[in-house]
Amino acid sequence: MKLGLGIDTGGTYTDAVLMDLETGAIIEKSKSLTTHSDLVVGITKSIEGLSEAYFKEIKFTSVSTTLATNTTLEGKGYPCGLILVGYSISGDLPVSDVLEIRGGHDADGNELDDPMKDLEVLQEFIESTQNSVASYAVSSFFSVRNPEHEFLIKEKIAEMTDLPIVCGHELSRALGVYERTLTAVLNAQLIPVTNQFVRSVLSVMEDKNIDSDLMIMKCDGSLVNIEEALLRPVESIFSGPAASLVGASHLTGDKTCVTIDVGGTSTDISMIIDGIPNISDTGATVGGWKTMVRAIQMNTSALGGDSHVWACQGLQVGPRRVIPLSLAAVEYPGLVDKMKTMDLPSERVLDQVIQGTAFFSKLPVSSRLSDISLSPYEQKVLDAVSDVHETPSTVYEISNRLGDHPLMFTKVLDSLVLKRCVSQIGFTPTDALHVLDKYVKWDTEAARLGAKILADYLTLSPEEFSRRVQLSVSEKMATDLISFFAPYLKPEDVSNLVLKSPFAKFKITTPVILIGAPVRAYSEDFGNLLDAEVILPDFYDVGNAVGALVGDVIFRTNVLIRPKSLGSLTYIAFDETGRREYESDEEAVSKSEDKIRELIYAHMEKYGLHASSVKIEIKREDIQAGFSTEHPLEIKLFGIGVGTPRKIDSDSQKRPELTASAESLNL
């Protein structure tokens, strides 16, 4: 038996699954809490939850990780140096060491200036920065039309230093020099982080005697080998939602479906069509940075199992994430006793921070955002919060230590939470499910105490309050799904349709797959709100880890073809390797299609995939001049190759049949 090991590090859990590579059946699963300060700790515990006897049968390992997302969100990427060729940047960038040199190209790929004129300046820049940065990013003006100068500068830098070098055109072929430069910078900053992570995972595998290939899932739902993942770590941003989508399709056998993934922090909705994840037309945005990373089309809302449930002029859910009371009570045994005896705030002062169920604890320094500075009063408030190993503090305990009324420091305390200096504990949907006995993992007594405190503010019983929380999550799942399919509808109209129209339901014709640890508790209410086939597959609670394992190798590339000048019959083709001139548009198209196949096959060969086992689709779009159909003004060729990296038999190349159509690929 040949097994595959799939691992997913989510916001709350790190999951691991073992799958029979021949049948696709899940053999075993394991869950452990994600350790945000060191993801490898959670991965190790998750693997240790599997039967060690199976480890020698593992031939393929794949990981879906939040590492790139967390690092970018928290500003913890390593410093890099940036070389701009032929232009100056106008927008903000998360980099301080920047050099501008001559060079670059125009929109037709013609050279504007020779960058070698500034070779001496480049050498001085590298010499002065190579001990203070961990990598370099190179971005040249119109490198998507001609990457020659990026290749040249990369080559020259490589002669001066052994540090990693990233080129903008390697990450995106789209126009937009600022976004492309930003993507290159973020990627460069992530390379050392990813290198450390991969080394740690390989070390865990070696320690557990797991001898297999290691791959990582990208945010477009495809898999990459370690070599490519180390060069392009930014492409693993948001790989979790992509893994859940691919996993849902595998678990149900539905090649076309929509997936709702309810995690600890968020609920993510995405769609797969004919076995290929639907890709967004715009790049992924993370931490406020708009990148050119191609990611799955996704609707994300700040609602998850760890969303803060609080009372203030009624029931409020989210958007902030907190540690569930039921989980905190396991980590801090004194918490339940404190909840039984502590003073409670009056209803008139309630807000997100001042709650009868709110507790605060210092976070380790390693968890904090980089480059943060605290004001003297922020530091004073931080000093008044319980240390990480002590029973967490209430707002009133902090107030007594400071000698200040809570209303004087709650905004400061709130900022300390946002800066990752302090963690907040509170009531969550997970706690509500503990009260209702729908999902029980930790301390039910703490959850019941929290429910009673909040329910008393609303004159409800703990069970009634918890039931309202459960129903509100199901309703939000339903309204988010409708908004995913009908983004043109106003949110209030969607809400009215779901909640106030007993004789009308929104019909969804594609299967809706629920993924995530708590989704069984919401499936019945959710299904009653819509006219849809709602499926709760086996192993729904580890769907992301399954997806990390069953993803395909997907390679996308494109070629732009234009006349050399207006009215010219000579055409120029721009691809990711450079520009080429042809005597006619027919020759340009034919040669460019050959180039697309060449690039796809070269990529697949790195995974041991033969040409016969790779499915290729090429889509063509023409722009004509007026009514003329003879010679297009512009031709775009979009190519995609799909192959499966999981070798079932080392002596043969067995592959599942791929039936995706060009129309379904959303290129």
C-alpha positions, -999 to 999 in steps of 0.1 A, spaced: 0 0 0 13 34 -10 1 63 12 0 101 9 3 124 39 -17 157 37 -11 185 62 -30 218 67 -21 245 92 -53 265 98 -60 294 121 -72 271 149 -62 235 140 -34 218 122 -48 187 105 -31 156 91 -46 128 70 -33 96 55 -47 86 21 -44 55 0 -29 68 -33 -44 39 -53 -80 43 -41 -82 78 -28 -96 65 5 -88 83 37 -71 58 61 -66 80 92 -69 116 104 -55 137 133 -61 172 146 -40 194 169 -41 230 178 -21 253 155 9 269 173 12 303 157 45 312 172 60 281 156 38 263 130 61 232 130 51 224 166 15 220 156 25 200 125 46 176 147 18 170 171 -7 164 143 16 138 127 22 122 160 -16 117 162 -13 92 133 -3 56 136 34 54 133 31 19 117 19 37 85 48 61 82 71 37 62 43 35 36 41 73 30 54 81 -5 40 116 -10 36 145 14 19 178 8 13 208 30 -11 237 30 2 264 53 -8 299 66 29 308 69 30 332 40 -3 348 50 6 352 87 41 365 79 28 392 55 -1 402 78 22 406 108 49 424 88 75 397 98 91 392 64 129 395 62 144 427 49 152 428 12 169 451 -12 150 465 -42 164 474 -76 142 495 -99 152 495 -135 141 524 -156 116 541 -133 108 555 -99 82 540 -76 53 563 -65 34 541 -40 44 529 -6 64 497 -4 74 476 27 111 480 19 137 506 29 168 497 8 160 508 -28 182 516 -58 170 532 -90 191 527 -122 187 534 -159 172 509 -183 137 494 -189 116 491 -220 86 506 -237 52 490 -243 66 473 -274 96 458 -256 121 482 -271 150 492 -248 148 527 -233 183 528 -219 213 506 -210 213 495 -174 250 486 -176 257 523 -175 249 520 -138 268 488 -131 292 505 -107 263 520 -88 246 486 -86 278 470 -73 281 497 -45 245 491 -35 250 453 -32 282 458 -12 265 482 12 233 461 17 242 424 14 249 421 52 216 438 62 192 422 38 182 385 32 173 387 -5 169 411 -35 140 420 -58 145 433 -93 117 452 -111 122 466 -146 99 490 -165 77 470 -189 95 437 -180 63 419 -191 70 431 -226 107 423 -224 123 408 -193 159 411 -207 170 438 -182 156 419 -152 175 388 -163 206 409 -168 205 426 -134 197 393 -117 228 378 -134 250 406 -123 237 405 -87 243 368 -86 280 374 -95 282 397 -64 263 378 -38 248 344 -30 216 358 -17 183 349 -34 171 372 -62 135 376 -74 124 392 -107 90 408 -111 82 392 -144 87 357 -129 57 362 -107 32 380 -130 27 387 -167 1 414 -160 6 451 -166 9 472 -134 45 480 -124 37 490 -89 17 458 -81 43 437 -98 71 453 -78 52 449 -46 46 412 -53 83 408 -60 92 425 -27 68 404 -6 81 373 -23 117 382 -16 109 389 21 92 355 24 120 334 9 140 330 42 109 324 62 98 296 39 132 282 38 132 278 75 97 263 75 105 238 48 137 227 66 118 223 98 91 201 81 117 180 64 134 176 98 101 164 113 96 140 84 132 127 89 126 123 126 94 103 119 112 82 92 89 95 65 108 92 32 87 109 6 86 139 -17 73 171 -2 50 196 -20 32 228 -10 -2 240 -21 -5 274 -39 -34 298 -36 -47 288 -70 -53 252 -58 -23 237 -75 7 220 -60 44 230 -64 76 211 -54 99 224 -27 123 240 -51 96 262 -67 80 269 -34 112 283 -20 115 306 -51 79 318 -50 66 316 -15 42 345 -20 21 321 -41 11 301 -10 -8 330 4 -44 319 11 -36 283 2 -60 271 30 -92 281 12 -78 266 -20 -71 233 -2 -106 232 12 -121 236 -23 -99 209 -38 -105 186 -8 -143 191 -10 -143 181 -46 -123 149 -39 -144 139 -9 -177 142 -27 -166 133 -63 -182 165 -75 -160 181 -102 -182 212 -101 -194 225 -67 -192 254 -43 -175 250 -10 -182 268 23 -152 264 47 -159 275 82 -127 279 101 -117 296 133 -112 331 119 -133 332 88 -158 316 65 -145 312 30 -167 305 -1 -152 293 -34 -160 273 -65 -145 246 -86 -156 240 -122 -148 208 -141 -121 200 -116 -103 233 -119 -105 260 -92 -122 292 -103 -96 319 -104 -101 355 -95 -95 381 -122 -77 403 -97 -47 395 -75 -49 385 -39 -49 412 -13 -32 405 20 -25 428 49 -37 458 28 -12 450 0 -27 444 -34 -6 418 -51 -5 402 -86 -7 366 -71 -34 346 -89 -57 331 -63 -90 313 -63 -121 335 -65 -133 337 -30 -158 354 -7 -144 357 28 -163 370 59 -149 375 94 -171 348 109 -157 316 123 -157 293 153 -135 317 172 -154 349 164 -161 371 194 -197 369 207 -206 399 228 -235 418 242 -241 454 234 -276 466 225 -284 430 216 -264 400 204 -232 408 184 -210 382 166 -175 392 153 -157 405 136 -127 400 159 -113 366 167 -107 356 203 -97 325 222 -128 305 231 -136 303 269 -139 265 266 -103 262 252 -88 289 276 -102 270 306 -81 240 296 -50 261 293 -57 281 324 -73 259 351 -80 289 374 -103 306 348 -135 288 358 -132 297 394 -125 334 385 -156 334 363 -177 323 393 -166 351 416 -156 381 394 -174 414 392 -194 420 361 -197 453 341 -230 471 339 -249 470 307 -244 507 300 -206 504 296 -205 473 274 -184 473 242 -161 448 225 -135 451 252 -156 456 283 -175 424 286 -183 400 314 -167 373 294 -136 392 283 -101 381 297 -67 393 286 -32 377 287 2 388 275 15 372 243 51 360 239 74 386 223 78 362 193 41 366 185 41 404 183 41 424 151 75 435 140 86 472 141 60 482 166 65 509 192 45 514 223 37 547 239 45 550 277 8 545 286 5 515 262 35 499 280 19 507 314 -13 490 304 6 460 290 25 457 323 -9 455 341 -20 425 320 -14 390 333 17 372 320 13 344 296 15 316 322 -9 333 347 -46 332 349 -58 359 324 -69 393 337 -104 409 336 -108 445 327 -115 454 363 -83 437 375 -63 457 350 -82 488 362 -72 481 398 -36 477 389 -35 509 368 -57 529 392 -77 541 361 -114 536 351 -118 510 323 -132 536 300 -98 554 302 -77 525 288 -100 502 268 -89 518 235 -53 513 245 -60 477 255 -77 472 221 -46 485 203 -24 461 222 -46 432 210 -43 445 174 -5 448 178 -4 411 190 10 421 224 -21 408 242 -45 380 235 -82 383 242 -104 355 255 -141 356 251 -173 337 243 -175 323 207 -197 302 185 -176 273 195 -186 279 231 -223 281 221 -220 247 205 -205 233 237 -235 246 256 -259 230 231 -238 197 232 -234 200 194 -196 202 193 -177 194 225 -139 195 225 -129 213 257 -143 227 290 -182 229 288 -185 245 323 -166 275 311 -188 278 281 -219 276 302 -207 302 326 -200 325 297 -233 319 281 -251 327 313 -232 360 318 -242 372 283 -277 357 283 -285 376 315 -279 409 297 -305 399 271 -329 382 296 -324 348 280 -315 314 292 -280 301 284 -295 276 260 -317 302 243 -287 326 239 -265 298 225 -292 287 201 -294 323 188 -256 323 182 -259 290 163 -287 303 141 -269 336 134 -239 317 121 -261 296 98 -279 327 85 -245 344 78 -234 313 59 -265 315 37 -264 352 30 -227 350 22 -234 322 -3 -261 342 -21 -237 372 -22 -211 350 -38 -234 340 -66 -251 374 -68 -226 401 -59 -248 428 -75 -275 424 -48 -273 448 -18 -265 430 15 -298 442 30 -317 427 1 -299 394 5 -306 394 43 -343 401 37 -345 373 12 -331 348 36 -346 360 69 -379 376 59 -393 357 29 -409 325 43 -424 317 9 -393 323 -12 -359 306 -13 -328 313 -33 -321 283 -55 -286 271 -61 -282 245 -89 -246 233 -80 -239 211 -49 -229 230 -18 -202 213 2 -196 221 38 -160 219 52 -146 226 86 -147 212 121 -180 227 134 -201 226 102 -223 196 112 -238 218 139 -249 244 113 -258 222 83 -295 217 92 -303 253 97 -283 263 67 -300 238 45 -335 250 56 -326 286 45 -318 277 9 -331 256 -20 -299 237 -26 -282 203 -23 -262 206 8 -236 179 13 -216 171 45 -190 146 33 -171 121 53 -139 137 68 -155 172 64 -135 183 95 -101 176 77 -111 186 42 -82 211 39 -56 185 47 -73 162 21 -71 191 -5 -35 197 2 -28 161 -8 -50 157 -39 -42 189 -57 -28 188 -92 2 205 -107 -13 234 -127 8 257 -149 -6 288 -166 11 310 -191 1 335 -218 13 352 -249 4 386 -262 7 391 -300 7 426 -317 16 442 -350 51 457 -349 35 490 -359 0 501 -370 -7 485 -404 24 463 -403 21 426 -412 51 418 -390 39 406 -355 57 406 -322 49 379 -296 56 387 -259 59 356 -236 75 351 -202 109 344 -218 111 374 -240 98 390 -273 100 375 -308 92 389 -343 73 369 -370 65 376 -406 27 371 -401 0 368 -375 -5 331 -385 32 323 -379 32 342 -346 2 322 -333 16 289 -345 50 295 -329 35 309 -298 13 279 -293 44 258 -296 61 280 -270 32 275 -246 34 237 -249 72 239 -245 69 259 -213 41 236 -199 60 204 -207 92 218 -192 74 227 -160 57 193 -158 90 175 -164 102 189 -131 75 167 -115 84 136 -135 52 140 -156 55 128 -191 39 148 -220 14 120 -225 0 124 -190 -5 162 -192 -37 179 -203 -32 212 -222 -58 237 -232 -51 269 -252 -76 296 -255 -74 325 -280 -89 360 -279 -87 384 -309 -92 421 -310 -102 433 -346 -100 467 -362 -135 477 -371 -151 452 -394 -119 437 -406 -113 400 -398 -81 396 -418 -54 408 -395 -61 413 -357 -49 443 -338 -41 421 -309 -41 383 -301 -40 368 -266 -32 332 -261 -39 317 -227 -24 283 -219 -30 259 -190 -15 225 -183 -27 201 -157 -10 170 -144 -12 148 -112 21 145 -92 11 115 -71 29 85 -85 9 54 -79 34 30 -95 71 40 -98 74 20 -130 45 35 -148 28 69 -152 -8 62 -143 -29 94 -143 -66 101 -139 -84 113 -170 -87 151 -172 -118 165 -188 -116 203 -181 -127 224 -210 -111 257 -220 -143 276 -212 -143 263 -176 -107 274 -168 -114 312 -163 -81 321 -178 
